[in-house]
Amino acid sequence: MDIFPTFLDMVPLPSVVFNKDMQGVCGRAISRFLDNHLQCSCLDPGRGERCVNTKVSHALGHQGRLGTPLEPGDFDPAYFHSARFVSTVHNFLNSTMQDIKGRKPSNRRSLVDSTRASSPMRNA
């Protein structure tokens, strides 16, 4: 029985790295970012001025940089979607981990594996 993991065994599965708990952490971080930092993307067509409010500060509607009211409307995150972002992170992790699994171990890793292979503990 081999007690030493191989190079490929040491690469965790994407479902372990980006599990439901980690997806929740990522989703909450995105929500905080959207609420507190992402500026509304509304552009007032009459004035050509962009709304400066974030989602949290959007209670009075669209406002210009001096606080002047612009056209009425809800916060507009433009093309940013939380679910799409989480999906992109998940797909990137899958792709990266597949790339790692497809690589051969470095010389250092090969040296460690060959040292372990000749170890008296290997066949114990």
N, C-alpha and C positions, 0 to 999 in steps of 0.2 A: 504494500500500500504506500502510495506516494504522499508524504506529509508536507512536502514543499509545494506551494502553489506555482503554477506556470505563469509566464508573463500575461497571457490572456485571462487567466483566472483572477488576476489582480485588478483588472479593469471592471468596475461595477456596471451593472445594467442601468440604462437610462431611467427605468422605472424606479430604481432605488435612489438615484441621485436627485431626480426631480419628481418625487412622489407627491401624493395629494397634499400632505402637510406643507411641503416646499412650494407647491403651486399656490396654496393659500397665502403663504408668506409673500410670494411674488405678487399675487392679486391685490393684497392689502397695500403693498408698497406702491403699486400703480395707482390705486384709488387715492392714496395720500398725495401722490404727485399730481394727479388730475385735479384734485380738490384745491390744493394749496399753491401750485406752481405753474401749471399750464395756463397760459393766457388764452382768453376767448379768441376765436379766429374771425369773428364777425367784422366785416368792413362796411361802414355806413356808406351807401352809394352816393348819397347827397353831399356829404362832407369829405368823403375819401379818407375818413379817420377810422382807425382800428380800435375796437373795444380793448381796454386795458385790464378788465376785471378777470379774476380767476373764478372758478366755480363757486368757491366759498364766498367771495365778495360780489356775487352777481345778483343779490337780492333786489337791487334797484334797476336791474336790466343792464343794457349795454351803456357804457360810459367812455368818454374820451379821456385823454391823459390829464386834463384839468378838472375832471369830474363832471363835465357837461354831458347831459343825457343824449344818447344817440337813438337810433330806431329801437322800438321795443322788441324784446325777444329773449329766449332762453340762452344759456351758455352753449357755445358751439365748440366742441373739441377738435373740429376739422376732421382729419382722417385718422386720428388716433383712437384705437379701440382696444380696450383692456383684454378682451378674450383673444383677439388676434395677436397681441403682444405676447401673452402667455403661450399661445400656440407656437409662435416664432421661436421663443426661448426653448421650448420642448423639442422642436424640430432641429434647432441648432445643436442642442446637446446630443440628440440621437445621431446626427451626422458626424459630430466630432468624435463621439465614442466609437462609432463604426470605423472611422479613419484610424483611431488608435489601435483598435483590434486588428486592423488590416496590416499594420506595420510589423516589421520584424523587431525583436528586442535589440537594444543598443549593444555594443561590445561589452560595456560594463555589466549589463543584465545577463548577457551570454556567459560572461566569466563567472558571475554568481551562480547561475544555473549549473554550469559545468563543475564548479566547486561542490555544490550540493549533491550533484549526481555521484561524485566520488566519495561522499561522506559515508562513514560506517553506519550512521543513523538512518540512512535512506532505506535500507532493507530490514530494519529492525521491526 
